[in-house]
Amino acid sequence: MSDTLHIDGGLDDLIPAYLDGVLQPLGKLDVHRRGLRHPAISVFIMADDGSGRTLIQRRAAGKYHTPKMWANACCTHPHWGEDAHSAATRRVGQELGLTGLPLTLAGGQEYRADVGSALTEHEVVDIFVGHLSPAAPVPFNPAEVMALEWVTLPDLAARIAANPQDYTPWLQIYLAKGWGEIALRPSPQSAA
């Protein structure tokens, strides 16, 4: 396994994590090897056309965990000292090449999951939702993302049921906890 990670920096980047009950800056890889509880963000991008579709990504083969697996549109860890909204906005740009996409905090979810390679995610996640036209170009970064697809939530649930090994643990948890339906709520623009 390489000790460097794409454009988001290295596996030794400092992210906030809880050690002995205190939030402090720790190396990202160390946090995952030890399964420490830590803040994270996840983004659902929903179609703005009323079709009920969400954008999913297939993670790049070079990712340090869960490579080639399908996930929600984007996820990351805030850097030490970075707020969740800034982290979400940064990562949408880095992974998907989208800038200026309004993101709304929808809520949070805590989970713990084995992600392979002796790594554990124990995340306290802020979940953001954005809305985008499915016709809009998404110039994703191939070092981060292999493929993108717009899919309805029922179709996604059926695919996960048929082939759970193809989907990240967190996406399965989010859908089981109802986050897909929450993300379907109208965008602030369409509610006005």
GROMACS elastic network, one bead per residue, 0.5 to 0.9 nm:
[ bonds ]
;  ai    aj funct       b0    kb
    1     4     6  0.88384   500
    1    64     6  0.71481   500
    2     5     6  0.75364   500
    2    11     6  0.86395   500
    2    62     6  0.89991   500
    2    64     6  0.78821   500
    3    10     6  0.65058   500
    3    11     6  0.58067   500
    3    12     6  0.77472   500
    3    29     6  0.88673   500
    3    64     6  0.89883   500
    4     9     6  0.68125   500
    4    11     6  0.57427   500
    4    12     6  0.80822   500
    5     8     6  0.64595   500
    5     9     6  0.54140   500
    5    11     6  0.60781   500
    5    62     6  0.85033   500
    5    63     6  0.76374   500
    5    64     6  0.76929   500
    6     9     6  0.61172   500
    6    10     6  0.73989   500
    6    62     6  0.86098   500
    6    63     6  0.84571   500
    6   143     6  0.63730   500
    6   144     6  0.72723   500
    7    10     6  0.83692   500
    7    94     6  0.72914   500
    7    95     6  0.89710   500
    7   143     6  0.81978   500
    7   144     6  0.86196   500
    8    13     6  0.86781   500
    8    91     6  0.81713   500
    8    94     6  0.75049   500
    9    12     6  0.81161   500
    9    13     6  0.63793   500
   10    13     6  0.53248   500
   10    28     6  0.82384   500
   10    29     6  0.88587   500
   11    14     6  0.85031   500
   11    27     6  0.68130   500
   11    28     6  0.54370   500
   11    29     6  0.51655   500
   11    30     6  0.83348   500
   11    64     6  0.85958   500
   12    15     6  0.87988   500
   12    26     6  0.80024   500
   12    28     6  0.54774   500
   12    29     6  0.61595   500
   12    30     6  0.76960   500
   13    26     6  0.77652   500
   13    27     6  0.53644   500
   13    28     6  0.56904   500
   13    29     6  0.82274   500
   13    79     6  0.74622   500
   13    80     6  0.86217   500
   14    24     6  0.89727   500
   14    25     6  0.52783   500
   14    28     6  0.59975   500
   14    79     6  0.61400   500
   14    80     6  0.57440   500
   15    24     6  0.79416   500
   15    25     6  0.53463   500
   15    26     6  0.55849   500
   15    27     6  0.62975   500
   15    28     6  0.58712   500
   15    31     6  0.83404   500
   15    38     6  0.80018   500
   15    39     6  0.82934   500
   15    77     6  0.66464   500
   15    78     6  0.62108   500
   15    81     6  0.83862   500
   16    23     6  0.60231   500
   16    24     6  0.53071   500
   16    26     6  0.62940   500
   16    27     6  0.86837   500
   16    28     6  0.86466   500
   16    38     6  0.61264   500
   16    39     6  0.65573   500
   16    40     6  0.89840   500
   16    77     6  0.81642   500
   16    78     6  0.72373   500
   16    79     6  0.68225   500
   16    80     6  0.52408   500
   16    81     6  0.78657   500
   17    22     6  0.78525   500
   17    23     6  0.52290   500
   17    24     6  0.55689   500
   17    25     6  0.63542   500
   17    26     6  0.63581   500
   17    27     6  0.89533   500
   17    28     6  0.88019   500
   17    31     6  0.69699   500
   17    36     6  0.64957   500
   17    37     6  0.59059   500
   17    39     6  0.67423   500
   17    80     6  0.89750   500
   18    21     6  0.54153   500
   18    22     6  0.50621   500
   18    24     6  0.62342   500
   18    25     6  0.86637   500
   18    26     6  0.88284   500
   18    31     6  0.89906   500
   18    36     6  0.64002   500
   18    37     6  0.55989   500
   18    38     6  0.60178   500
   18    39     6  0.88400   500
   19    22     6  0.53451   500
   19    23     6  0.64650   500
   19    24     6  0.70008   500
   19    26     6  0.88875   500
   19    36     6  0.71626   500
   19    37     6  0.80779   500
   20    23     6  0.84753   500
   23    38     6  0.80880   500
   24    80     6  0.79660   500
   25    79     6  0.85327   500
   25    80     6  0.57924   500
   25    81     6  0.86953   500
   26    29     6  0.86974   500
   26    30     6  0.71181   500
   26    31     6  0.66283   500
   26    80     6  0.83886   500
   27    30     6  0.52583   500
   27    31     6  0.62028   500
   27    32     6  0.88631   500
   28    31     6  0.51324   500
   28    32     6  0.64692   500
   28    33     6  0.87439   500
   28    77     6  0.86167   500
   29    32     6  0.51938   500
   29    33     6  0.61025   500
   29    34     6  0.85801   500
   29   119     6  0.83135   500
   30    33     6  0.50596   500
   30    34     6  0.60910   500
   30    35     6  0.83282   500
   30    36     6  0.85306   500
   31    34     6  0.53543   500
   31    35     6  0.58927   500
   31    36     6  0.52484   500
   31    37     6  0.78869   500
   31    38     6  0.78820   500
   31   119     6  0.87425   500
   31   120     6  0.83704   500
   31   121     6  0.84049   500
   31   122     6  0.89753   500
   32    36     6  0.65352   500
   32    37     6  0.89357   500
   32   118     6  0.84021   500
   32   119     6  0.50797   500
   32   120     6  0.51114   500
   32   121     6  0.59345   500
   32   122     6  0.79270   500
   33    36     6  0.80446   500
   33   117     6  0.88586   500
   33   118     6  0.64436   500
   33   120     6  0.63662   500
   33   121     6  0.88172   500
   34   119     6  0.74847   500
   34   120     6  0.72247   500
   35    38     6  0.88996   500
   35   112     6  0.81553   500
   35   113     6  0.88699   500
   35   114     6  0.87511   500
   35   119     6  0.68595   500
   35   121     6  0.59789   500
   35   122     6  0.58826   500
   36   120     6  0.79744   500
   36   121     6  0.76351   500
   36   122     6  0.60305   500
   36   123     6  0.82879   500
   37   112     6  0.82719   500
   37   121     6  0.76939   500
   37   123     6  0.56358   500
   37   124     6  0.70779   500
   38    77     6  0.82350   500
   38   121     6  0.83337   500
   38   122     6  0.63329   500
   38   123     6  0.50733   500
   38   124     6  0.59156   500
   38   125     6  0.84107   500
   39    77     6  0.65052   500
   39    78     6  0.70882   500
   39    84     6  0.83667   500
   39   122     6  0.86163   500
   39   123     6  0.56524   500
   39   125     6  0.58522   500
   39   126     6  0.77482   500
   40    75     6  0.74979   500
   40    76     6  0.58828   500
   40    78     6  0.62162   500
   40    84     6  0.74780   500
   40    87     6  0.87265   500
   40   123     6  0.59128   500
   40   124     6  0.59059   500
   40   126     6  0.63553   500
   40   127     6  0.86753   500
   41    74     6  0.83657   500
   41    75     6  0.55041   500
   41    76     6  0.55091   500
   41    77     6  0.60716   500
   41    78     6  0.73448   500
   41    84     6  0.64368   500
   41    85     6  0.82649   500
   41    87     6  0.73254   500
   41    88     6  0.62366   500
   41   108     6  0.87784   500
   41   123     6  0.87327   500
   41   124     6  0.81339   500
   41   125     6  0.50144   500
   41   127     6  0.57925   500
   41   128     6  0.73752   500
   42    72     6  0.75574   500
   42    73     6  0.79092   500
   42    74     6  0.58479   500
   42    76     6  0.66597   500
   42    77     6  0.88376   500
   42    88     6  0.71966   500
   42   125     6  0.66398   500
   42   126     6  0.63922   500
   42   128     6  0.61540   500
   42   129     6  0.85513   500
   43    72     6  0.67955   500
   43    73     6  0.58402   500
   43    74     6  0.50806   500
   43    75     6  0.60094   500
   43    88     6  0.69537   500
   43    92     6  0.80135   500
   43   103     6  0.81357   500
   43   126     6  0.85735   500
   43   127     6  0.58124   500
   43   129     6  0.55961   500
   43   130     6  0.73071   500
   44    54     6  0.68368   500
   44    55     6  0.70856   500
   44    56     6  0.81780   500
   44    72     6  0.59121   500
   44    73     6  0.54547   500
   44    74     6  0.70621   500
   44    75     6  0.89946   500
   44   127     6  0.75533   500
   44   128     6  0.62765   500
   44   130     6  0.63587   500
   44   131     6  0.84354   500
   44   179     6  0.88904   500
   44   180     6  0.79948   500
   44   183     6  0.66934   500
   45    53     6  0.87020   500
   45    54     6  0.57153   500
   45    55     6  0.55100   500
   45    56     6  0.81616   500
   45    72     6  0.79745   500
   45    73     6  0.59896   500
   45    74     6  0.84128   500
   45   103     6  0.87958   500
   45   128     6  0.84513   500
   45   129     6  0.57201   500
   45   131     6  0.54134   500
   45   132     6  0.67015   500
   45   183     6  0.80458   500
   46    49     6  0.88420   500
   46    50     6  0.89714   500
   46    51     6  0.89939   500
   46    52     6  0.71712   500
   46    53     6  0.59040   500
   46    55     6  0.63016   500
   46   129     6  0.72292   500
   46   130     6  0.62068   500
   46   132     6  0.62880   500
   46   133     6  0.83644   500
   46   134     6  0.86314   500
   46   150     6  0.85793   500
   46   183     6  0.70031   500
   46   184     6  0.68987   500
   46   187     6  0.89119   500
   47    50     6  0.66999   500
   47    51     6  0.66445   500
   47    52     6  0.65725   500
   47    53     6  0.53811   500
   47    54     6  0.59843   500
   47    55     6  0.75047   500
   47   130     6  0.87100   500
   47   131     6  0.57147   500
   47   132     6  0.52750   500
   47   133     6  0.55452   500
   47   134     6  0.57497   500
   47   150     6  0.78742   500
   47   184     6  0.88650   500
   48    51     6  0.76858   500
   48    52     6  0.83972   500
   48    53     6  0.86246   500
   48   131     6  0.53421   500
   48   132     6  0.52972   500
   48   133     6  0.52892   500
   48   134     6  0.74843   500
   48   186     6  0.84872   500
   48   187     6  0.77383   500
   48   190     6  0.85008   500
   49    52     6  0.78944   500
   49    53     6  0.86674   500
   49   132     6  0.83755   500
   49   133     6  0.66306   500
   49   134     6  0.77657   500
   50    53     6  0.79179   500
   50   184     6  0.87963   500
   50   186     6  0.86456   500
   51    54     6  0.89893   500
   51   152     6  0.75199   500
   52   151     6  0.81190   500
   52   152     6  0.56096   500
   52   153     6  0.70085   500
   52   184     6  0.64363   500
   53   134     6  0.86761   500
   53   150     6  0.57658   500
   53   153     6  0.64910   500
   53   184     6  0.83719   500
   54    72     6  0.79546   500
   54    73     6  0.79051   500
   54   149     6  0.81631   500
   54   150     6  0.54345   500
   54   151     6  0.54855   500
   54   152     6  0.61845   500
   54   153     6  0.70643   500
   54   180     6  0.82026   500
   54   183     6  0.85862   500
   54   184     6  0.85123   500
   55    72     6  0.66939   500
   55    73     6  0.54173   500
   55   134     6  0.84145   500
   55   148     6  0.68026   500
   55   149     6  0.56689   500
   55   151     6  0.65132   500
   55   152     6  0.89010   500
   56    70     6  0.66129   500
   56    71     6  0.56674   500
   56    74     6  0.81314   500
   56   147     6  0.84209   500
   56   148     6  0.57098   500
   56   149     6  0.54299   500
   56   150     6  0.63510   500
   56   151     6  0.73337   500
   57    60     6  0.89711   500
   57    69     6  0.82108   500
   57    70     6  0.54984   500
   57    71     6  0.54338   500
   57    72     6  0.61096   500
   57    73     6  0.54933   500
   57    74     6  0.75441   500
   57   145     6  0.63819   500
   57   146     6  0.72999   500
   57   147     6  0.56974   500
   57   149     6  0.65068   500
   57   150     6  0.89703   500
   58    61     6  0.89847   500
   58    67     6  0.80861   500
   58    68     6  0.56464   500
   58    69     6  0.53646   500
   58    71     6  0.62625   500
   58    72     6  0.86930   500
   58    73     6  0.89545   500
   58   144     6  0.88416   500
   58   145     6  0.58193   500
   58   146     6  0.53191   500
   58   147     6  0.51093   500
   58   148     6  0.63205   500
   58   149     6  0.84489   500
   58   167     6  0.86311   500
   59    62     6  0.83617   500
   59    63     6  0.69401   500
   59    66     6  0.73512   500
   59    67     6  0.54318   500
   59    69     6  0.54898   500
   59    70     6  0.61520   500
   59    71     6  0.70885   500
   59   143     6  0.89119   500
   59   144     6  0.61779   500
   59   146     6  0.57040   500
   59   147     6  0.75015   500
   60    63     6  0.57264   500
   60    66     6  0.89094   500
   60    67     6  0.56723   500
   60    68     6  0.54939   500
   60    69     6  0.81065   500
   60   142     6  0.67813   500
   60   143     6  0.61056   500
   60   147     6  0.81237   500
   61    64     6  0.85951   500
   61    66     6  0.85770   500
   61    68     6  0.52275   500
   61    69     6  0.87277   500
   61   143     6  0.81803   500
   61   144     6  0.82228   500
   61   145     6  0.82779   500
   61   146     6  0.73876   500
   62    65     6  0.84943   500
   62    67     6  0.64158   500
   62    68     6  0.84527   500
   62   143     6  0.70286   500
   62   144     6  0.76342   500
   63    66     6  0.68213   500
   63    67     6  0.50678   500
   63    68     6  0.81194   500
   63   143     6  0.81787   500
   63   144     6  0.69968   500
   64    67     6  0.69143   500
   64   117     6  0.84714   500
   65   115     6  0.62181   500
   65   116     6  0.64352   500
   65   117     6  0.69457   500
   65   119     6  0.76892   500
   66    69     6  0.57557   500
   66    70     6  0.87091   500
   66   115     6  0.60934   500
   66   116     6  0.68755   500
   66   117     6  0.88770   500
   66   167     6  0.85508   500
   66   168     6  0.65623   500
   66   169     6  0.88462   500
   67    70     6  0.86830   500
   68   145     6  0.85418   500
   68   146     6  0.72753   500
   68   166     6  0.77582   500
   68   167     6  0.87968   500
   69   165     6  0.78622   500
   69   166     6  0.50989   500
   69   167     6  0.50673   500
   69   168     6  0.58442   500
   70   147     6  0.88662   500
   70   148     6  0.89208   500
   70   166     6  0.61617   500
   70   168     6  0.60358   500
   70   171     6  0.80998   500
   71    74     6  0.74749   500
   71    75     6  0.85540   500
   71   167     6  0.61263   500
   71   168     6  0.55768   500
   71   169     6  0.85506   500
   71   170     6  0.77031   500
   71   171     6  0.56036   500
   71   172     6  0.86809   500
   72    75     6  0.75533   500
   72   168     6  0.86957   500
   72   170     6  0.86601   500
   72   171     6  0.61444   500
   73    92     6  0.81828   500
   73    95     6  0.89171   500
   73    96     6  0.81456   500
   73   148     6  0.82104   500
   74    88     6  0.80166   500
   74    91     6  0.70263   500
   74    92     6  0.62843   500
   74    95     6  0.71121   500
   74    96     6  0.78359   500
   75    88     6  0.73348   500
   75    91     6  0.71593   500
   75    92     6  0.82092   500
   76    87     6  0.73043   500
   76    88     6  0.72971   500
   76    91     6  0.67294   500
   77    84     6  0.82551   500
   77    87     6  0.70571   500
   77    88     6  0.85932   500
   77   125     6  0.89256   500
   78    81     6  0.77354   500
   78    82     6  0.55538   500
   78    83     6  0.65783   500
   78    84     6  0.60623   500
   78    85     6  0.89088   500
   78    86     6  0.80077   500
   78    87     6  0.50896   500
   78    88     6  0.79980   500
   79    82     6  0.52479   500
   79    83     6  0.81413   500
   79    87     6  0.73878   500
   80    83     6  0.86332   500
   82    85     6  0.85330   500
   82    86     6  0.66274   500
   82    87     6  0.65513   500
   83    86     6  0.54888   500
   83    87     6  0.62999   500
   83    88     6  0.88183   500
   84    87     6  0.50249   500
   84    88     6  0.61481   500
   84    89     6  0.86262   500
   84   126     6  0.69369   500
   85    88     6  0.50828   500
   85    89     6  0.61559   500
   85    90     6  0.84793   500
   85   103     6  0.77136   500
   85   104     6  0.83842   500
   85   105     6  0.77836   500
   85   126     6  0.86158   500
   85   128     6  0.80745   500
   86    89     6  0.51273   500
   86    90     6  0.59654   500
   86    91     6  0.85109   500
   87    90     6  0.50548   500
   87    91     6  0.60578   500
   87    92     6  0.85518   500
   88    91     6  0.52693   500
   88    92     6  0.61426   500
   88    93     6  0.86690   500
   88   103     6  0.79276   500
   88   127     6  0.89974   500
   88   128     6  0.75042   500
   89    92     6  0.52961   500
   89    93     6  0.64467   500
   89    94     6  0.87827   500
   89    98     6  0.87422   500
   89    99     6  0.76192   500
   89   100     6  0.80754   500
   89   101     6  0.77581   500
   89   102     6  0.83706   500
   89   103     6  0.74320   500
   90    93     6  0.53119   500
   90    94     6  0.62434   500
   90    95     6  0.87140   500
   90    99     6  0.84633   500
   91    95     6  0.57950   500
   91    96     6  0.77651   500
   91    97     6  0.88227   500
   92    95     6  0.54936   500
   92    96     6  0.53438   500
   92    97     6  0.66328   500
   92    98     6  0.59028   500
   92    99     6  0.73214   500
   92   101     6  0.83113   500
   93    96     6  0.55275   500
   93    99     6  0.54258   500
   93   100     6  0.86231   500
   93   101     6  0.89711   500
   93   140     6  0.85509   500
   94    97     6  0.57226   500
   94    98     6  0.78391   500
   94   140     6  0.79543   500
   94   141     6  0.69184   500
   94   144     6  0.83238   500
   95    98     6  0.81510   500
   95   139     6  0.87831   500
   95   140     6  0.57174   500
   95   141     6  0.53122   500
   95   142     6  0.81921   500
   95   143     6  0.83083   500
   95   144     6  0.57655   500
   95   145     6  0.67317   500
   96    99     6  0.87938   500
   96   138     6  0.60598   500
   96   139     6  0.60138   500
   96   141     6  0.61023   500
   96   144     6  0.84880   500
   96   145     6  0.78241   500
   97   138     6  0.63494   500
   97   139     6  0.50874   500
   97   140     6  0.51326   500
   97   141     6  0.66940   500
   98   101     6  0.65790   500
   98   137     6  0.88884   500
   98   138     6  0.66242   500
   98   139     6  0.73368   500
   98   140     6  0.80364   500
   99   102     6  0.88498   500
  100   103     6  0.89789   500
  101   130     6  0.66658   500
  101   131     6  0.76633   500
  101   132     6  0.78308   500
  102   129     6  0.83431   500
  102   130     6  0.58918   500
  102   131     6  0.75954   500
  103   128     6  0.58839   500
  103   129     6  0.53999   500
  103   131     6  0.79477   500
  104   127     6  0.84281   500
  104   128     6  0.52424   500
  104   129     6  0.52566   500
  104   130     6  0.65012   500
  104   187     6  0.86805   500
  104   188     6  0.85443   500
  105   108     6  0.83944   500
  105   126     6  0.69352   500
  105   127     6  0.59354   500
  105   129     6  0.64981   500
  106   126     6  0.76938   500
  106   127     6  0.56401   500
  106   128     6  0.54136   500
  106   129     6  0.64563   500
  106   179     6  0.87520   500
  106   182     6  0.74226   500
  106   183     6  0.73767   500
  107   125     6  0.83773   500
  107   126     6  0.59820   500
  107   127     6  0.55136   500
  107   128     6  0.73924   500
  107   179     6  0.89640   500
  108   124     6  0.71451   500
  108   125     6  0.52980   500
  108   127     6  0.54669   500
  108   128     6  0.87683   500
  109   123     6  0.79861   500
  109   124     6  0.59821   500
  109   125     6  0.51559   500
  109   126     6  0.68240   500
  109   127     6  0.74411   500
  109   174     6  0.78632   500
  109   177     6  0.86305   500
  110   122     6  0.74042   500
  110   123     6  0.55508   500
  110   125     6  0.58994   500
  110   126     6  0.89189   500
  111   121     6  0.76583   500
  111   122     6  0.57192   500
  111   123     6  0.55811   500
  111   124     6  0.68004   500
  111   125     6  0.81303   500
  111   170     6  0.76603   500
  111   173     6  0.77766   500
  112   120     6  0.70242   500
  112   121     6  0.55012   500
  112   123     6  0.63900   500
  112   124     6  0.89962   500
  112   170     6  0.86683   500
  113   119     6  0.87592   500
  113   120     6  0.56745   500
  113   121     6  0.53221   500
  113   122     6  0.65128   500
  113   123     6  0.87607   500
  113   169     6  0.65015   500
  113   170     6  0.75516   500
  114   117     6  0.86678   500
  114   118     6  0.75639   500
  114   119     6  0.61672   500
  114   121     6  0.64150   500
  114   122     6  0.87899   500
  114   169     6  0.78205   500
  115   118     6  0.75428   500
  115   119     6  0.56651   500
  115   120     6  0.55944   500
  115   121     6  0.66895   500
  115   168     6  0.78428   500
  115   169     6  0.71710   500
  116   119     6  0.55941   500
  116   120     6  0.74648   500
  117   120     6  0.87574   500
  121   170     6  0.88943   500
  127   179     6  0.85017   500
  128   183     6  0.83406   500
  129   183     6  0.60432   500
  129   184     6  0.88995   500
  129   187     6  0.84868   500
  130   183     6  0.84615   500
  130   187     6  0.76130   500
  131   186     6  0.89172   500
  131   187     6  0.65490   500
  132   135     6  0.83795   500
  132   136     6  0.70783   500
  133   136     6  0.52849   500
  133   137     6  0.87996   500
  134   137     6  0.80484   500
  134   150     6  0.71988   500
  138   148     6  0.85769   500
  140   143     6  0.88058   500
  140   144     6  0.78104   500
  140   145     6  0.65086   500
  140   146     6  0.85368   500
  140   147     6  0.83250   500
  140   148     6  0.83630   500
  141   144     6  0.54989   500
  141   145     6  0.59450   500
  141   146     6  0.83403   500
  142   146     6  0.57643   500
  142   147     6  0.82207   500
  143   146     6  0.77733   500
  145   148     6  0.75965   500
  151   154     6  0.84501   500
  151   155     6  0.65257   500
  151   156     6  0.63034   500
  152   155     6  0.52712   500
  152   156     6  0.61385   500
  152   157     6  0.86485   500
  153   157     6  0.60653   500
  153   158     6  0.85774   500
  153   175     6  0.83904   500
  153   180     6  0.66547   500
  153   181     6  0.79948   500
  154   157     6  0.50858   500
  154   158     6  0.62160   500
  154   159     6  0.86580   500
  155   158     6  0.50985   500
  155   159     6  0.61956   500
  155   160     6  0.86540   500
  156   159     6  0.50743   500
  156   160     6  0.61654   500
  156   161     6  0.85827   500
  157   160     6  0.51546   500
  157   161     6  0.61655   500
  157   162     6  0.86760   500
  157   172     6  0.84066   500
  157   175     6  0.75072   500
  157   176     6  0.88810   500
  158   161     6  0.50867   500
  158   162     6  0.62297   500
  158   163     6  0.86463   500
  159   162     6  0.51279   500
  159   163     6  0.60132   500
  159   164     6  0.75626   500
  159   166     6  0.88555   500
  159   167     6  0.89448   500
  160   163     6  0.51595   500
  160   165     6  0.79736   500
  160   166     6  0.74333   500
  160   167     6  0.65854   500
  160   172     6  0.72903   500
  161   164     6  0.58264   500
  163   166     6  0.57924   500
  163   167     6  0.76523   500
  164   167     6  0.55559   500
  164   168     6  0.81222   500
  164   169     6  0.85464   500
  164   172     6  0.79192   500
  165   168     6  0.76422   500
  165   169     6  0.87380   500
  167   170     6  0.84011   500
  167   171     6  0.67656   500
  167   172     6  0.69549   500
  168   171     6  0.54368   500
  168   172     6  0.65660   500
  168   173     6  0.88219   500
  169   172     6  0.52223   500
  169   173     6  0.62284   500
  169   174     6  0.86971   500
  170   174     6  0.60040   500
  170   175     6  0.85710   500
  171   174     6  0.50901   500
  171   175     6  0.62239   500
  171   176     6  0.85304   500
  172   175     6  0.53799   500
  172   176     6  0.61528   500
  172   177     6  0.86479   500
  173   176     6  0.50805   500
  173   177     6  0.61116   500
  173   178     6  0.87082   500
  173   179     6  0.88160   500
  174   177     6  0.51520   500
  174   178     6  0.63420   500
  174   179     6  0.52607   500
  174   180     6  0.70875   500
  175   178     6  0.51231   500
  175   179     6  0.55300   500
  175   180     6  0.55596   500
  175   181     6  0.81332   500
  176   179     6  0.76898   500
  176   180     6  0.86902   500
  177   180     6  0.83673   500
  178   181     6  0.55352   500
  178   182     6  0.65410   500
  178   183     6  0.88583   500
  179   183     6  0.60668   500
  179   184     6  0.86415   500
  180   183     6  0.50776   500
  180   184     6  0.64246   500
  181   184     6  0.50600   500
  181   185     6  0.71566   500
  182   185     6  0.57219   500
  183   186     6  0.81917   500
  183   187     6  0.89538   500
  184   187     6  0.83465   500
  186   189     6  0.79594   500
  186   190     6  0.60067   500
  186   191     6  0.60087   500
  187   190     6  0.52563   500
  187   191     6  0.61789   500
  187   192     6  0.87777   500
  188   191     6  0.50899   500
  188   192     6  0.63741   500
  189   192     6  0.55056   500
